Amino acid sequence: MQLELLTIDGVAFVLRWIHFMAGITWIGLLYYFNFVQVPFFAETEAPVRTGAIVKLVPRALWWFRWGAMFTFLSGLLIILIEVSRGGAAVLGLSWGVAIQTGAAIGTIMFLNVWLVIWPNQKIVIASAETVAKGGQADPNAAAAGARSFLASRTNTLFSIPMLFFMGAARHLNLFSDKKGIAVPALVAAVLVAAVEVNALIGKKGEGVSKMLDSHVRVIEIGLVFALVLYLLYAVL
């Protein structure tokens, strides 16, 4: 008797299972931070915020960043298995275009977690720990918190089209003719890059970044962004 779980299909299934669990952990905590924690901190006194940053935030960030890591790694392995079985040509089909779009956005989100959000949050946490012990706050903590906030808001925005295209890979035909995908893909890449650049150099509460102050507005923008990216492939 051969166990199906030990076949290549079984391995692919296990990777998808890990991908789902890790992704739920990652995105669930992303939504917790943006929809629950940020509004809560805005309504609480400084001692309460300091205590939460010292005791609660590091625990949540541990699950958050490792959820992102395992989501990224399992997703990469899933794509490699699909390409090994179907050849590079599958990347030009609707499945491939959808999965590459979702994966590209997801990769940017993953990098934001590990290279922007986590490093800046370490500064914020260290400053809060110092304050809790009676010391002075790190003067760099405010700027670090603002940069982390903007990257987190951007990831929340990105999560909506990312999940759309991940679901579309198996359940929605993006286009009827695979020819001419280069142009819409290039336009999509430029739009995604523009949003990410704002996360890296924008100023919290200023210019375009001000639209991300409201988590409700972030959801609205994310929905519109997903629709625009879909129409690029469906119409152009």
Long-range contacts (C-beta under 8 A, 24 or more apart in sequence): 8-81, 8-85, 11-81, 12-78, 12-81, 12-82, 15-74, 15-77, 15-78, 15-81, 16-74, 16-78, 18-70, 18-74, 19-71, 19-74, 19-75, 19-78, 22-67, 22-68, 22-69, 22-70, 22-71, 22-74, 23-67, 23-71, 25-63, 25-64, 25-67, 26-64, 26-67, 26-68, 26-71, 26-113, 27-159, 27-163, 29-60, 29-63, 29-64, 29-67, 30-64, 30-152, 30-155, 30-156, 30-159, 31-156, 31-159, 32-60, 33-60, 33-64, 33-152, 34-152, 34-153, 34-156, 34-215, 34-218, 35-215, 38-149, 38-215, 39-215, 49-128, 50-128, 50-131, 50-132, 51-132, 53-124, 53-125, 53-128, 54-125, 54-128, 54-129, 54-132, 57-121, 57-124, 57-125, 58-125, 61-118, 61-121, 64-113, 65-113, 65-114, 65-117, 65-118, 68-109, 68-110, 68-113, 68-114, 69-110, 69-114, 71-106, 71-110, 72-106, 72-107, 72-110, 75-103, 75-106, 76-103, 79-103, 92-178, 92-181, 93-178, 94-168, 94-169, 94-172, 94-173, 94-174, 94-175, 94-178, 95-169, 95-170, 97-174, 97-175, 97-178, 97-181, 97-185, 97-233, 98-165, 98-166, 98-168, 98-169, 98-172, 98-174, 99-165, 99-166, 99-169, 101-161, 101-165, 101-185, 101-188, 101-229, 102-161, 102-162, 102-163, 102-164, 102-165, 102-166, 102-168, 102-169, 104-189, 104-192, 105-158, 105-161, 105-162, 105-165, 105-192, 106-162, 106-166, 108-158, 108-192, 108-196, 109-155, 109-158, 109-159, 109-162, 112-151, 112-152, 112-154, 112-155, 112-196, 112-199, 113-155, 116-147, 116-148, 116-151, 116-199, 116-200, 117-148, 117-151, 117-152, 117-155, 120-144, 120-145, 120-147, 120-148, 120-151, 121-145, 121-148, 124-148, 146-203, 146-204, 147-204, 149-204, 150-198, 150-199, 150-202, 150-204, 150-209, 150-212, 151-199, 151-200, 153-199, 153-212, 153-215, 153-218, 154-195, 154-196, 154-198, 154-199, 154-212, 156-215, 156-218, 156-219, 156-222, 157-195, 157-212, 157-218, 157-221, 157-222, 157-225, 158-192, 158-195, 158-222, 159-222, 160-219, 160-222, 160-223, 160-225, 160-226, 161-222, 161-225, 161-226, 161-229, 164-226, 164-229, 164-230, 165-226, 165-229, 168-230, 174-230, 174-233, 174-234, 175-233, 175-234, 180-236, 181-233, 183-236, 184-232, 184-233, 184-236, 185-233, 187-232, 187-236, 188-229, 188-232, 188-233, 191-225, 191-228, 191-229, 195-225
